[in-house]
Amino acid sequence: MPPLTCSRLTTCSIAAVIVQMVGVSLFMLGFFPVKPTLSGVSGPESFRPPDHEIHNLTTPPHPPPHLKSLYQELSEIPPSFDRLILMVIDGLPAEFVLGKDGQPPSKALMDAMSYTQSLLKNGMAIGYHAKAAPPTVTMPRLKAMVSGAIGGFLDVAFNFNTQALLDDNLLGQFFSIGWKMVMLGDETWLKLFPGLFTRHDGVSSFYVKDTVQVDQNVSRHLGYELNRDDWDLLILHYLGLDHVGHIGGRNSVLMTPKLMEMDEVVKMIHLNTIVPQDDIKRQTLLVVVSDHGMTDNGNHGGSSYEETDSLVLFIGPTKYASDYASATHNTAYQVDIAPTLALLFGVPIPKNNVGVLIAEIFTSLTDDQQLRALELNSWQLLRLLEAQLPGLSCRSFNSDGFSDDQGLGISKCSGSMDEMFCCLYRNAKLLHSSWKLKTVSSSPVAAYHDFLKAASEWLSHRATDKPVNLLAYGVAAMILSCVILFTLIFCLCKEVDLREKQLFSDKNRTQGWHLHETFTLGVTLFLVISMGSSSMVEEEQYIWHFMTSTLYLLLFRNIIQSFPAGTLQSSVSAIKGQNKKCYFQMCSLFMLLVSGRILRGWHQGGVNWTNLPDISKWLEQAGSDYIKLIHLGSGLLLMSLSLFGISLLKSKRNFILVVQLAFSIPGLLVLQHIMKYQDSTSTASGYGATLLAQTIYVILGIMTTGTVIASPWFMPVWISETCSSCNFYFSTSVSIDGQNKSLLIGLRNSVYLIGWAYLYFWCLLQMLLQQPINSMPILLLLMQILASMLYSSNGRTHKQWVEVAAIYYLGMAGHFSLGNSNTLATIDVAGAYIGLSSHSTLLSGILMFIITYASPMLALLSMVMYISLKDPSYFVIPQNADYGYLLKMMIGCPCLVPLCLNSVLLTAYTIVLLLMRNHLFVWSVFSPKYLYVCATTVCVYVGVFVVAVTGFYTCLVFSMRRKRQDPFSNEMGKSLIGE
């Protein structure tokens, strides 16, 4: 095999990453395709049975008034209402209004919405727990309510960049019959339905710091619109309650006032529009809905009961229920709203609807009209079934039935799915025909519901067909990428071992695999195995905490075993020196393990055990003052630790003092932001907080870039022996010639300073963006990583790939220590708007990524400092070698090991997701986890790129500086550039 040069290593690594990216793209395109839908919109044909349709018949378009009359004539159901007010309270859990498990809401919640509760008690309103499908974010849930269709899982990504809804929907149907529509609130409606609204006033749905003005912008127009009669549909989308949840959770002190505000809006609409309806020709229906619920922390996006428990509340001029229990103890699906409203207002049901009408809302109709509504819903679902099941044809279906007591030939339905659906439909149709002829006394309602329920459930849960070719190519590309990366790391590690044997005559190094090396690989193997269990995926944090702690306990065991018992060949001073180094390593690991245990108990992550007590809950109960004190203390300790670490550099003292002073500026600004604007119950908002945060962003960006660019130019190449001996971490166990030694010391000084800049500025950014309760975990994570690097810097204790893997594992364990999980609900949306005066999809998305992947990125950035703390013997340039060799030895393992580990997990989980494609929890557990795995892959790419570019740039600058001073190094400098 040809030697692994720096250029060949770089080329192969980039090729492997590109192949992996192509593989992931192909797999996601195949596994998460756009859900197939019926094209076009429902028209007059939807009022005829499917077996009487005339295909390829084009009908001339009707003007809106004629089309409205045609629909009323064909539907045979007079519209129950003429005007609709759709009030969306974003994020309102149904249990806040209707209670839970048969029990009413708490007294505080009932008092907060007293008028709404009075409507329910009087039977003037009827409410439903409308189960929403995941992902529980706004845009796909609005689509479900107006189209009755369940969107694809990747709608969670499209939620941040909404496009116009082209599928058949209620608003399009209303527009076709001449309705005038007005929208106030969330601008998502304007993006979904551009050009449909006569008047509108949209507000951004993502600027979560605003809990007041965002709702006042809606209510300020309400009185004006209620007094006008030139609209048919009024949409009010209130965002404040969802923003309150994101900032402070369900139990926020702002929640009760916000509920009272929403109750006043309901009261105002009811008293001004519903109650005074004397003109029977202008009946108005108020429908209060929520797009999703929220967790205890106020987040949403997953599939837990708290997140999917959305509300639908019908308030009209007629009485819907006889008592409070019958008005509140009801369940439905969110997609049921679309067919219900379509039939109430006399328009066709949208073509791709999978919902079933809510029968209790139609009690004011005659029996014939109620059965007609069920019949129209059945026809629409049958058309959709025929499109999804090409072999389904119920038009000439004959089943082996049996005669019931009245001789109707009703069948017991069994057999294939096609036969089951046709049998259920035939039974309902036969009973309905007999009921019309009055040959039977029993109502066909139950038969219709049997068919509708079966069809709706199958259409809702049906897994979309996946193109096998794309999935196969995607998996194959990821496997190929894994093979390439592992071949590279194997060759590099082999070269490092051979180089060590040449440099050191180390009689104490044992051959073969050690326990800690085997366990390091075993961590990845165990994670791969655990991915096949949904419970393990939900509670993955326990695996990372256990595996990381166990690995460092094994390293602690190795130190104890390495204490010299006194040998004849060793002098007393050498033994004392070795003991001192071992004690130092023991203290480092002890601090790391203690910090890990604190981090383990800081948050009860995952899904099933979040209700258990943890440190963060205790601090929140203690009060915001304690949290703020910890936040300030963590910031001060971070600054002190960073300035002390920089002071260890003994060269160019004036330059180091300037760097320390410069590093203090952003730290002091972050502390000022914490003291003035941040507390545990709200996110910093206001002009002053935004301006200060923006100033911090700019300073951090300039100083990080400046440190990276300037450090290699200001660090000296030639250093005296006296000065170099001052650096305890620059000792080496082999002799190095003067020029090489001065190069290594200057190079490592520069890399060390850049590494501190990365770690310090990244942690300052997290102090600004993270929830205040996470300030101490950020500091503990930094201390863990520093302790691990200090342990590795004291001698050639372990192989380099083991040390890098251990730091990477710390980063992944820390990811869960900050309260993250594999559900979308734990993403911190509130922090993504610190420093933003208005919503920006790109900027808020970047900040959200920075917050979520704070710990893994910290571990990856620490690889720069790790390079500077390693024994210089790893980087000694052999005779006739070039700077490409030095670069390869510096950044080879720190870049390849994270890529390899992530590649294994990515490929393995891709295969697991493919195998679990028909699993019950494929969309609620396995798919969100896959999005996290892909996002982690992006994090690794970014981190490795930063490490590689930093190493290349630093080596390039030092080679150029040496070239100016040493003409004999010209060829070496050219070789680095060529590499």
Buried (B, 14 or more C-beta within 10 A) or exposed (E): EEEBBBEBBBEBBEEBBEBBBBBBBBBBBBBBBEBEBBEEBBBBBBBEBBEEEEEEEEEEEBEBEEBBEBBBEBBEBEBBBBBBBBBBBBBBBBBBBBBBEEEBBEEEBBBBBEBBBBBBBBBBBBBBBBBBBBBBBBBBBBBBBBBBBBBBBBBBBBBBEBEEBEBBBBBBBBBBBEBBBBBBBBBBBBBBBEEBBEBBBBBBBBBBBBBBEBBEBBBEBBEEBBEEEEBBBBBBBBBBBBBBBBBBBBEBEBBBBBBBBBBEBBBBBBEBBBEEBEEEEEBBBBBBBBBBBBBBBBBBBBBBEBBBBBBBBBBBBEBBBEEBEBBBBBEBBBBBBBBBBBBBBBBBBBBBBBBBBBBBBBEEBEEEBBBBBBBBBBBBBBBBBBBBBEEBEBEEBEBEBEEEEEEBBBBEBEEEBBBBBBBBBBBBBBBBEBBEEEEBEBBBBEBBBBBBEBBBEBBBEBEBEBEEEBBBBBBBBBBBBBBBBBBBBBBBBEBBBEBBEEBBEEEEEEEEEBEBBEBBBBBBEBBBEBBBEBEBBBBBBBBBBBBBBBBBBBBBEBBEEBEEEEEEEEEEEEBEEBEEBBEBBBEBBEBBBBBBEBBBBBBBBBBEEBEEEBBBBEBBEEEBEBBBEBBBEBBEBBBEBBBEBBEBBBBBEEBBEEBBEBBEEBBEBBBEBBEEBBBBBBBBBEEEBBEBBBBBBEBBEEBBEEBBEBBBEBBBBBBEEEBBEEBEBBEBEEEBEEBBBBBBBBBBBBBBBBBBBBBBBBBBBBBBBBBBBBBBBBBBBBBBBBBBBBBBBBBBBBBBBBBBBBBBBBBBBBBBBBBBBBBBBBBBBBBBBBBBBEBBEEBBBEBBBBBBBBBBBBBBBBBBBBBBBBBBBBBBBEEEBBBBBBBBBBBBBBBBBBBBBBBBBBBBBBBBBBEBBEBEBBBBBBBBBBBBBBBBBEBBBBBBEBBBEBBBBBBBBBBBBBBEEBEEBEEBBBBBEEB
